[in-house]
Amino acid sequence: MAVSAKVDIRIKRVYDAPSPGDGQRVLIDRLWPRGLSRERAAVDEWARELAPSVELRRWFGHDPGRFAEFRERYRAELSAQSKRLAELRTGAQRGRVTLLFSAKDREHNDAVVLAEILGEGARATSKAGGSPRLSADSVRATASFRAALRRFERTSEQIARKHDLTPQRYLLLLMIKGAADGSQRSTVGELTERLQLAQHTVTELVGRAEQAGLIRRERGTQDARVSYLQLTPEGERRLAGAFTDHQAERRALLAALKRAG
């Protein structure tokens, strides 16, 4: 069978129904999906060796705010799996390969990163001599942006803790105060969408913030079944302190993004 330079990679949640168009179904989680039989999963291959390490998975905790650094750390771990990646890439050049994952967040997970790596490797080897031609200026600008993004995330965590906020709680307050409609209030459903977390995770995060006196609930005037979340004066005070302290890093990140664009 001829091998194409292009790879046909798809990602799919393992709990979604299998379809003939999935091609080779490869599970890349370290643990078997909870509550799912092998018959229902219809997995052709279980590539546990490509899963993030236990330490990295626990550190990430499916927190979208940590995804950029998770991506870098996971890429570093996968550098030791070059042979296995090459095998999977070759398979995806011969026919479709679907990477299966268990996480509820479809945009911030290990399959997203692995698909990126497999695609990058195929593009690189399709160039003459196997070496892609890159603009030094564009690479330098992109590297500067990625460095600025990592500094931004780390600084954000440090500043949040300085104001007695966990990184997740700081992000929660920021999303409520910065509601897309300008109302400075949000529902749990809206926060679930913006934070890209499972609803039960957001509900727990909201409950802890309420207990800490940082947010309060308000019934909707048009529909009493809808609860809106707003910051309390204490929540406003802590968010304002952290947000102000982070101003310099925000400016640096925006400048780096413009250069990379």
PASEBA-1860 file (N, C-alpha, C; in nm, 3 decimals):
! residues 261
1> MAVSAKVD> 0.085/-0.120/0.000/0.000/0.000/0.000/0.088/0.125/0.000 ~ 0.057/0.222/-0.087/0.135/0.346/-0.092/0.112/0.428/0.034 ~ 0.219/0.497/0.076/0.210/0.578/0.196/0.208/0.725/0.158 ~ 0.105/0.798/0.198/0.093/0.940/0.169/0.176/1.022/0.266 ~ 0.216/1.143/0.222/0.290/1.231/0.312/0.196/1.291/0.417 ~ 0.066/1.294/0.386/-0.031/1.353/0.479/-0.075/1.249/0.581 ~ -0.110/1.298/0.700/-0.164/1.209/0.802/-0.313/1.237/0.817 ~ -0.389/1.134/0.843/-0.533/1.146/0.865/-0.558/1.114/1.012
9> IRIKRVYD> -0.552/1.217/1.094/-0.566/1.202/1.239/-0.696/1.269/1.284 ~ -0.773/1.200/1.363/-0.892/1.257/1.425/-0.882/1.232/1.576 ~ -0.950/1.313/1.654/-0.959/1.286/1.798/-1.107/1.274/1.834 ~ -1.134/1.190/1.934/-1.273/1.162/1.969/-1.281/1.115/2.112 ~ -1.385/1.155/2.180/-1.404/1.108/2.317/-1.444/0.961/2.312 ~ -1.380/0.879/2.393/-1.400/0.735/2.386/-1.543/0.697/2.422 ~ -1.614/0.783/2.496/-1.753/0.755/2.534/-1.851/0.782/2.420 ~ -1.805/0.852/2.315/-1.891/0.874/2.198/-1.902/0.743/2.119
17> APSPGDGQ> -2.014/0.726/2.052/-2.038/0.601/1.978/-1.935/0.583/1.866 ~ -1.880/0.462/1.854/-1.787/0.434/1.744/-1.859/0.442/1.610 ~ -1.782/0.473/1.505/-1.839/0.475/1.371/-1.739/0.416/1.274 ~ -1.785/0.362/1.161/-1.694/0.303/1.063/-1.590/0.402/1.013 ~ -1.624/0.532/1.014/-1.531/0.633/0.966/-1.416/0.663/1.060 ~ -1.416/0.600/1.178/-1.308/0.626/1.274/-1.176/0.565/1.229 ~ -1.181/0.463/1.146/-1.058/0.395/1.107/-0.998/0.320/1.225 ~ -0.866/0.330/1.241/-0.797/0.265/1.354/-0.822/0.347/1.481
25> RVLIDRLW> -0.886/0.285/1.579/-0.920/0.355/1.704/-0.813/0.324/1.809 ~ -0.743/0.431/1.851/-0.629/0.416/1.942/-0.657/0.492/2.072 ~ -0.668/0.420/2.182/-0.688/0.481/2.313/-0.552/0.524/2.368 ~ -0.541/0.651/2.411/-0.411/0.701/2.457/-0.412/0.737/2.606 ~ -0.515/0.695/2.679/-0.519/0.719/2.823/-0.440/0.611/2.897 ~ -0.385/0.648/3.011/-0.311/0.551/3.091/-0.404/0.453/3.161 ~ -0.523/0.502/3.200/-0.622/0.418/3.269/-0.738/0.386/3.174 ~ -0.797/0.268/3.192/-0.911/0.232/3.110/-1.030/0.321/3.148
33> PRGLSRER> -1.108/0.368/3.051/-1.222/0.456/3.078/-1.320/0.396/3.179 ~ -1.353/0.472/3.279/-1.442/0.424/3.385/-1.581/0.391/3.331 ~ -1.632/0.273/3.368/-1.768/0.234/3.335/-1.790/0.196/3.189 ~ -1.682/0.177/3.114/-1.695/0.146/2.972/-1.639/0.006/2.944 ~ -1.722/-0.079/2.885/-1.676/-0.214/2.853/-1.587/-0.208/2.729 ~ -1.508/-0.313/2.712/-1.421/-0.320/2.594/-1.503/-0.333/2.466 ~ -1.617/-0.395/2.475/-1.702/-0.408/2.356/-1.754/-0.272/2.313 ~ -1.802/-0.193/2.408/-1.855/-0.061/2.375/-1.745/0.034/2.331
41> AAVDEWAR> -1.627/0.021/2.389/-1.517/0.111/2.353/-1.467/0.085/2.212 ~ -1.472/-0.039/2.169/-1.428/-0.078/2.034/-1.288/-0.023/2.004 ~ -1.197/-0.043/2.096/-1.060/0.005/2.081/-0.977/-0.097/2.005 ~ -0.908/-0.050/1.902/-0.821/-0.139/1.825/-0.682/-0.150/1.888 ~ -0.641/-0.043/1.956/-0.507/-0.041/2.014/-0.508/0.048/2.137 ~ -0.443/0.004/2.242/-0.433/0.083/2.365/-0.286/0.125/2.382 ~ -0.259/0.250/2.350/-0.122/0.302/2.353/-0.096/0.373/2.486 ~ -0.093/0.299/2.593/-0.072/0.357/2.727/0.061/0.429/2.739
49> ELAPSVEL> 0.160/0.382/2.662/0.293/0.442/2.674/0.297/0.587/2.624 ~ 0.194/0.629/2.551/0.188/0.766/2.500/0.109/0.859/2.592 ~ 0.055/0.807/2.699/-0.023/0.891/2.792/0.070/0.979/2.875 ~ 0.020/1.093/2.924/0.102/1.176/3.014/0.137/1.098/3.140 ~ 0.248/1.134/3.201/0.286/1.069/3.326/0.182/1.097/3.433 ~ 0.179/1.013/3.534/0.084/1.031/3.645/0.105/1.168/3.710 ~ 0.231/1.205/3.728/0.262/1.334/3.792/0.210/1.450/3.709 ~ 0.232/1.444/3.578/0.187/1.552/3.491/0.035/1.558/3.487
57> RRWFGHDP> -0.028/1.443/3.481/-0.175/1.440/3.477/-0.235/1.499/3.603 ~ -0.178/1.466/3.718/-0.229/1.520/3.844/-0.205/1.670/3.852 ~ -0.089/1.715/3.806/-0.059/1.860/3.810/-0.156/1.936/3.722 ~ -0.184/1.883/3.602/-0.272/1.950/3.507/-0.414/1.958/3.561 ~ -0.467/1.846/3.608/-0.601/1.844/3.666/-0.709/1.895/3.573 ~ -0.687/1.890/3.441/-0.783/1.937/3.340/-0.821/2.084/3.363 ~ -0.723/2.161/3.407/-0.742/2.305/3.428/-0.702/2.377/3.299 ~ -0.796/2.438/3.227/-0.761/2.507/3.102/-0.653/2.613/3.121
65> GRFAEFRE> -0.647/2.673/3.240/-0.546/2.774/3.267/-0.405/2.718/3.266 ~ -0.391/2.587/3.282/-0.261/2.523/3.282/-0.229/2.450/3.151 ~ -0.321/2.461/3.053/-0.305/2.379/2.934/-0.181/2.415/2.853 ~ -0.149/2.543/2.843/-0.031/2.582/2.764/0.096/2.519/2.820 ~ 0.111/2.522/2.952/0.230/2.461/3.010/0.221/2.309/3.006 ~ 0.099/2.256/3.022/0.081/2.111/3.008/0.128/2.065/2.871 ~ 0.090/2.142/2.768/0.131/2.107/2.632/0.283/2.097/2.622 ~ 0.355/2.194/2.679/0.501/2.193/2.671/0.561/2.074/2.748
73> RYRAELSA> 0.509/2.049/2.865/0.562/1.938/2.946/0.531/1.802/2.881 ~ 0.413/1.790/2.826/0.374/1.665/2.762/0.459/1.641/2.637 ~ 0.484/1.745/2.561/0.571/1.734/2.445/0.710/1.686/2.486 ~ 0.758/1.738/2.597/0.890/1.697/2.646/0.890/1.548/2.681 ~ 0.783/1.501/2.744/0.774/1.359/2.778/0.770/1.273/2.652 ~ 0.698/1.318/2.552/0.683/1.239/2.431/0.810/1.236/2.346 ~ 0.904/1.323/2.375/1.030/1.321/2.300/1.104/1.189/2.318 ~ 1.072/1.117/2.425/1.135/0.986/2.449/1.061/0.874/2.376
81> QSKRLAEL> 0.954/0.909/2.305/0.872/0.807/2.235/0.877/0.828/2.084 ~ 0.991/0.872/2.032/1.001/0.905/1.890/0.969/0.784/1.800 ~ 1.016/0.666/1.838/0.991/0.547/1.757/0.842/0.514/1.755 ~ 0.778/0.520/1.871/0.635/0.488/1.879/0.552/0.592/1.803 ~ 0.592/0.718/1.810/0.522/0.823/1.737/0.535/0.802/1.586 ~ 0.655/0.761/1.543/0.677/0.736/1.400/0.587/0.623/1.351 ~ 0.571/0.519/1.433/0.484/0.407/1.395/0.339/0.453/1.381 ~ 0.295/0.534/1.476/0.156/0.582/1.473/0.136/0.677/1.355
89> RTGAQRGR> 0.236/0.759/1.328/0.228/0.853/1.215/0.221/0.777/1.082 ~ 0.301/0.671/1.069/0.297/0.591/0.947/0.159/0.529/0.927 ~ 0.100/0.481/1.036/-0.034/0.425/1.028/-0.135/0.528/0.981 ~ -0.119/0.654/1.026/-0.211/0.761/0.988/-0.186/0.810/0.846 ~ -0.071/0.776/0.789/-0.045/0.808/0.649/-0.106/0.703/0.556 ~ -0.130/0.585/0.610/-0.191/0.477/0.531/-0.344/0.479/0.539 ~ -0.396/0.533/0.647/-0.541/0.538/0.665/-0.573/0.616/0.791 ~ -0.700/0.643/0.811/-0.739/0.726/0.926/-0.709/0.659/1.059
97> VTLLFSAK> -0.659/0.741/1.153/-0.636/0.699/1.291/-0.713/0.795/1.381 ~ -0.794/0.743/1.470/-0.869/0.825/1.565/-0.812/0.804/1.705 ~ -0.764/0.913/1.764/-0.710/0.910/1.900/-0.825/0.925/1.998 ~ -0.836/0.832/2.089/-0.947/0.830/2.186/-0.901/0.878/2.322 ~ -0.983/0.962/2.385/-0.952/1.015/2.517/-1.077/1.012/2.603 ~ -1.059/1.018/2.736/-1.172/1.010/2.829/-1.218/1.146/2.881 ~ -1.131/1.245/2.878/-1.160/1.375/2.940/-1.288/1.436/2.884 ~ -1.362/1.506/2.969/-1.485/1.572/2.925/-1.455/1.698/2.843
105> DREHNDAV> -1.341/1.761/2.872/-1.301/1.881/2.799/-1.243/1.838/2.664 ~ -1.310/1.872/2.556/-1.268/1.826/2.423/-1.160/1.913/2.361 ~ -1.128/2.026/2.424/-1.029/2.117/2.366/-0.898/2.121/2.444 ~ -0.900/2.076/2.567/-0.780/2.082/2.651/-0.751/1.943/2.706 ~ -0.686/1.860/2.626/-0.656/1.723/2.668/-0.534/1.671/2.594 ~ -0.488/1.553/2.633/-0.366/1.498/2.575/-0.381/1.462/2.428 ~ -0.500/1.422/2.384/-0.520/1.385/2.244/-0.498/1.505/2.152 ~ -0.539/1.622/2.196/-0.518/1.744/2.116/-0.369/1.765/2.090
113> VLAEILGE> -0.289/1.751/2.195/-0.144/1.771/2.183/-0.081/1.663/2.096 ~ -0.120/1.539/2.117/-0.062/1.429/2.040/-0.095/1.443/1.892 ~ -0.218/1.484/1.861/-0.255/1.504/1.721/-0.170/1.614/1.657 ~ -0.143/1.720/1.733/-0.057/1.827/1.683/0.082/1.773/1.648 ~ 0.138/1.694/1.738/0.273/1.642/1.719/0.279/1.551/1.596 ~ 0.180/1.465/1.581/0.178/1.373/1.467/0.166/1.450/1.336 ~ 0.087/1.555/1.336/0.072/1.636/1.216/0.198/1.714/1.183 ~ 0.263/1.767/1.287/0.387/1.842/1.265/0.496/1.752/1.207
121> GARATSKA> 0.507/1.631/1.259/0.609/1.539/1.210/0.590/1.504/1.064 ~ 0.463/1.488/1.023/0.435/1.454/0.883/0.470/1.571/0.792 ~ 0.438/1.694/0.834/0.470/1.809/0.751/0.620/1.826/0.736 ~ 0.693/1.798/0.845/0.838/1.815/0.840/0.903/1.716/0.743 ~ 0.860/1.589/0.748/0.923/1.487/0.664/0.878/1.497/0.519 ~ 0.772/1.573/0.488/0.727/1.588/0.351/0.811/1.690/0.275 ~ 0.893/1.768/0.345/0.980/1.866/0.281/1.102/1.795/0.223 ~ 1.169/1.860/0.129/1.290/1.802/0.070/1.393/1.782/0.177
129> GGSPRLSA> 1.449/1.656/0.178/1.552/1.626/0.276/1.497/1.613/0.416 ~ 1.365/1.620/0.433/1.306/1.604/0.566/1.319/1.726/0.653 ~ 1.365/1.839/0.599/1.385/1.959/0.680/1.294/2.070/0.631 ~ 1.198/2.115/0.714/1.109/2.222/0.672/1.183/2.355/0.666 ~ 1.140/2.441/0.574/1.199/2.575/0.565/1.119/2.669/0.653 ~ 1.186/2.725/0.750/1.120/2.813/0.844/1.184/2.951/0.840 ~ 1.100/3.050/0.856/1.152/3.186/0.865/1.208/3.208/1.005 ~ 1.333/3.251/1.011/1.396/3.273/1.142/1.320/3.379/1.221
137> DSVRATAS> 1.272/3.481/1.153/1.199/3.588/1.222/1.068/3.537/1.281 ~ 0.994/3.455/1.204/0.866/3.405/1.253/0.886/3.308/1.369 ~ 0.990/3.224/1.359/1.018/3.131/1.470/1.057/3.208/1.595 ~ 1.139/3.309/1.578/1.183/3.388/1.694/1.064/3.459/1.759 ~ 0.975/3.515/1.676/0.858/3.586/1.731/0.765/3.489/1.804 ~ 0.747/3.369/1.745/0.661/3.270/1.808/0.721/3.221/1.939 ~ 0.852/3.198/1.939/0.919/3.154/2.061/0.906/3.261/2.171 ~ 0.918/3.386/2.132/0.903/3.494/2.229/0.763/3.497/2.288
145> FRAALRRF> 0.665/3.473/2.203/0.527/3.471/2.251/0.503/3.356/2.347 ~ 0.555/3.236/2.312/0.536/3.121/2.400/0.604/3.144/2.534 ~ 0.722/3.207/2.531/0.792/3.237/2.657/0.711/3.336/2.739 ~ 0.655/3.437/2.672/0.573/3.537/2.741/0.448/3.474/2.799 ~ 0.389/3.378/2.726/0.269/3.310/2.775/0.299/3.229/2.900 ~ 0.412/3.160/2.902/0.449/3.082/3.020/0.474/3.173/3.139 ~ 0.543/3.285/3.114/0.565/3.381/3.224/0.432/3.434/3.275 ~ 0.340/3.464/3.183/0.209/3.516/3.220/0.135/3.418/3.310
153> ERTSEQIA> 0.134/3.292/3.273/0.061/3.191/3.351/0.125/3.172/3.488 ~ 0.256/3.163/3.492/0.323/3.143/3.621/0.304/3.265/3.711 ~ 0.319/3.384/3.653/0.302/3.506/3.731/0.159/3.518/3.782 ~ 0.063/3.477/3.696/-0.077/3.482/3.735/-0.103/3.397/3.859 ~ -0.046/3.277/3.862/-0.063/3.189/3.978/-0.002/3.251/4.103 ~ 0.117/3.309/4.089/0.186/3.369/4.203/0.108/3.488/4.258 ~ 0.059/3.571/4.167/-0.016/3.690/4.209/-0.147/3.650/4.275 ~ -0.214/3.550/4.219/-0.340/3.503/4.277/-0.318/3.459/4.422
161> RKHDLTPQ> -0.215/3.382/4.446/-0.188/3.333/4.581/-0.151/3.448/4.675 ~ -0.085/3.548/4.621/-0.051/3.666/4.702/-0.177/3.733/4.757 ~ -0.286/3.723/4.681/-0.413/3.783/4.723/-0.510/3.677/4.778 ~ -0.453/3.570/4.832/-0.532/3.463/4.896/-0.634/3.401/4.803 ~ -0.593/3.381/4.678/-0.679/3.316/4.580/-0.603/3.200/4.517 ~ -0.672/3.088/4.497/-0.611/2.982/4.416/-0.619/3.028/4.270 ~ -0.534/2.975/4.183/-0.543/3.013/4.041/-0.681/2.989/3.982 ~ -0.745/2.876/4.021/-0.877/2.847/3.968/-0.981/2.947/4.019
169> RYLLLLMI> -0.968/2.986/4.144/-1.064/3.081/4.201/-1.047/3.220/4.140 ~ -0.922/3.258/4.114/-0.896/3.386/4.048/-0.961/3.388/3.910 ~ -0.946/3.278/3.836/-1.005/3.270/3.703/-1.157/3.274/3.710 ~ -1.214/3.211/3.811/-1.359/3.213/3.830/-1.408/3.356/3.851 ~ -1.344/3.429/3.943/-1.384/3.567/3.969/-1.367/3.654/3.845 ~ -1.260/3.632/3.771/-1.234/3.709/3.650/-1.345/3.686/3.547 ~ -1.388/3.561/3.530/-1.491/3.530/3.431/-1.627/3.586/3.471 ~ -1.657/3.586/3.601/-1.784/3.645/3.647/-1.783/3.796/3.626
177> KGAADGSQ> -1.678/3.860/3.672/-1.667/4.006/3.660/-1.660/4.048/3.514 ~ -1.592/3.969/3.432/-1.577/4.002/3.291/-1.676/3.931/3.202 ~ -1.799/3.916/3.246/-1.903/3.848/3.167/-1.911/3.907/3.027 ~ -1.931/3.820/2.929/-1.929/3.862/2.789/-2.032/3.970/2.758 ~ -2.146/3.969/2.829/-2.251/4.067/2.801/-2.236/4.197/2.879 ~ -2.128/4.205/2.959/-2.102/4.328/3.034/-2.183/4.342/3.161 ~ -2.259/4.239/3.198/-2.345/4.248/3.315/-2.270/4.227/3.446 ~ -2.148/4.177/3.441/-2.065/4.146/3.558/-2.129/4.038/3.646
185> RSTVGELT> -2.204/3.950/3.582/-2.263/3.836/3.651/-2.273/3.721/3.552 ~ -2.275/3.598/3.602/-2.277/3.481/3.515/-2.356/3.369/3.579 ~ -2.406/3.279/3.497/-2.468/3.156/3.546/-2.362/3.046/3.546 ~ -2.393/2.937/3.614/-2.301/2.823/3.614/-2.283/2.770/3.472 ~ -2.390/2.769/3.394/-2.380/2.722/3.256/-2.285/2.806/3.173 ~ -2.294/2.938/3.189/-2.204/3.028/3.115/-2.058/3.007/3.157 ~ -2.037/2.986/3.286/-1.901/2.964/3.335/-1.847/2.830/3.285 ~ -1.933/2.730/3.277/-1.891/2.600/3.225/-1.838/2.614/3.083
193> ERLQLAQH> -1.907/2.693/3.002/-1.867/2.714/2.863/-1.737/2.794/2.854 ~ -1.725/2.900/2.931/-1.607/2.986/2.920/-1.483/2.923/2.983 ~ -1.501/2.850/3.091/-1.388/2.785/3.156/-1.352/2.652/3.091 ~ -1.444/2.600/3.008/-1.421/2.471/2.942/-1.395/2.360/3.044 ~ -1.478/2.358/3.148/-1.471/2.256/3.251/-1.604/2.183/3.259 ~ -1.603/2.066/3.318/-1.727/1.993/3.340/-1.816/2.072/3.437 ~ -1.948/2.060/3.420/-2.039/2.139/3.503/-2.025/2.106/3.650 ~ -2.005/1.979/3.684/-1.992/1.944/3.825/-1.866/2.006/3.886
201> TVTELVGR> -1.760/2.021/3.804/-1.638/2.085/3.853/-1.662/2.233/3.880 ~ -1.732/2.300/3.788/-1.764/2.442/3.808/-1.855/2.460/3.928 ~ -1.951/2.371/3.944/-2.043/2.379/4.058/-1.966/2.370/4.190 ~ -1.870/2.278/4.197/-1.788/2.266/4.319/-1.705/2.391/4.341 ~ -1.647/2.444/4.234/-1.565/2.564/4.244/-1.648/2.683/4.291 ~ -1.770/2.694/4.239/-1.862/2.801/4.280/-1.899/2.785/4.427 ~ -1.928/2.662/4.468/-1.966/2.638/4.608/-1.857/2.678/4.705 ~ -1.732/2.646/4.672/-1.620/2.683/4.760/-1.601/2.834/4.764
209> AEQAGLIR> -1.621/2.899/4.650/-1.607/3.045/4.646/-1.717/3.113/4.726 ~ -1.837/3.053/4.723/-1.947/3.106/4.805/-1.914/3.092/4.953 ~ -1.865/2.976/4.993/-1.830/2.954/5.133/-1.720/3.050/5.180 ~ -1.634/3.088/5.087/-1.526/3.181/5.121/-1.572/3.325/5.121 ~ -1.698/3.348/5.087/-1.753/3.484/5.089/-1.709/3.570/4.972 ~ -1.674/3.506/4.859/-1.623/3.581/4.743/-1.730/3.606/4.638 ~ -1.834/3.523/4.634/-1.942/3.541/4.538/-2.075/3.516/4.607 ~ -2.180/3.564/4.545/-2.315/3.541/4.598/-2.409/3.512/4.482
217> RERGTQDA> -2.523/3.451/4.514/-2.622/3.416/4.413/-2.736/3.517/4.414 ~ -2.792/3.536/4.296/-2.907/3.626/4.282/-3.006/3.562/4.186 ~ -3.132/3.553/4.226/-3.234/3.493/4.140/-3.265/3.585/4.023 ~ -3.290/3.524/3.905/-3.326/3.603/3.788/-3.462/3.668/3.805 ~ -3.479/3.787/3.753/-3.607/3.859/3.766/-3.712/3.803/3.670 ~ -3.666/3.753/3.554/-3.759/3.698/3.455/-3.784/3.550/3.475 ~ -3.684/3.478/3.528/-3.697/3.335/3.551/-3.632/3.302/3.685 ~ -3.715/3.275/3.786/-3.664/3.252/3.921/-3.583/3.124/3.931
225> RVSYLQLT> -3.592/3.037/3.829/-3.515/2.913/3.833/-3.369/2.936/3.799 ~ -3.339/3.051/3.741/-3.201/3.082/3.701/-3.133/3.162/3.810 ~ -3.015/3.117/3.851/-2.936/3.188/3.952/-2.817/3.255/3.884 ~ -2.797/3.381/3.917/-2.682/3.454/3.865/-2.579/3.470/3.976 ~ -2.453/3.460/3.940/-2.344/3.473/4.036/-2.280/3.610/4.020 ~ -2.259/3.676/4.133/-2.194/3.806/4.134/-2.087/3.808/4.242 ~ -1.990/3.896/4.227/-1.885/3.908/4.327/-1.935/3.984/4.448 ~ -1.895/3.943/4.565/-1.920/4.017/4.688/-1.815/4.128/4.699
233> PEGERRLA> -1.831/4.222/4.792/-1.726/4.324/4.810/-1.589/4.263/4.835 ~ -1.583/4.152/4.910/-1.453/4.087/4.933/-1.398/4.027/4.804 ~ -1.485/3.968/4.724/-1.443/3.915/4.596/-1.392/4.024/4.504 ~ -1.462/4.137/4.504/-1.420/4.252/4.423/-1.282/4.300/4.468 ~ -1.260/4.305/4.600/-1.133/4.356/4.653/-1.016/4.267/4.612 ~ -1.034/4.137/4.627/-0.924/4.045/4.593/-0.898/4.043/4.443 ~ -1.004/4.041/4.364/-0.985/4.040/4.219/-0.915/4.168/4.173 ~ -0.958/4.280/4.227/-0.898/4.408/4.187/-0.749/4.410/4.220
241> GAFTDHQA> -0.712/4.359/4.337/-0.571/4.357/4.374/-0.489/4.271/4.281 ~ -0.538/4.151/4.252/-0.463/4.059/4.165/-0.460/4.112/4.022 ~ -0.571/4.166/3.975/-0.578/4.215/3.838/-0.483/4.332/3.817 ~ -0.476/4.421/3.915/-0.387/4.537/3.904/-0.241/4.493/3.906 ~ -0.208/4.400/3.992/-0.069/4.353/4.000/-0.024/4.283/3.873 ~ -0.119/4.235/3.795/-0.087/4.157/3.675/-0.081/4.242/3.549 ~ -0.095/4.371/3.562/-0.107/4.459/3.446/0.016/4.454/3.356 ~ 0.133/4.457/3.413/0.256/4.458/3.334/0.269/4.332/3.249
249> ERRALLAA> 0.238/4.216/3.306/0.248/4.092/3.232/0.144/4.083/3.121 ~ 0.025/4.140/3.143/-0.076/4.142/3.038/-0.027/4.222/2.919 ~ 0.034/4.337/2.947/0.086/4.419/2.838/0.197/4.348/2.763 ~ 0.285/4.281/2.835/0.394/4.210/2.771/0.342/4.096/2.683 ~ 0.237/4.027/2.731/0.181/3.916/2.655/0.115/3.968/2.526 ~ 0.040/4.077/2.536/-0.024/4.133/2.417/0.079/4.181/2.315 ~ 0.188/4.240/2.364/0.294/4.285/2.273/0.358/4.166/2.202 ~ 0.381/4.058/2.277/0.441/3.938/2.218/0.347/3.875/2.116
257> LKRAG> 0.215/3.880/2.144/0.117/3.823/2.052/0.115/3.902/1.920 ~ 0.126/4.034/1.928/0.128/4.116/1.807/0.252/4.085/1.724 ~ 0.365/4.067/1.790/0.488/4.036/1.716/0.478/3.899/1.649 ~ 0.415/3.803/1.718/0.403/3.668/1.662/0.304/3.665/1.547 ~ 0.205/3.757/1.551/0.104/3.758/1.445/0.157/3.814/1.316
END
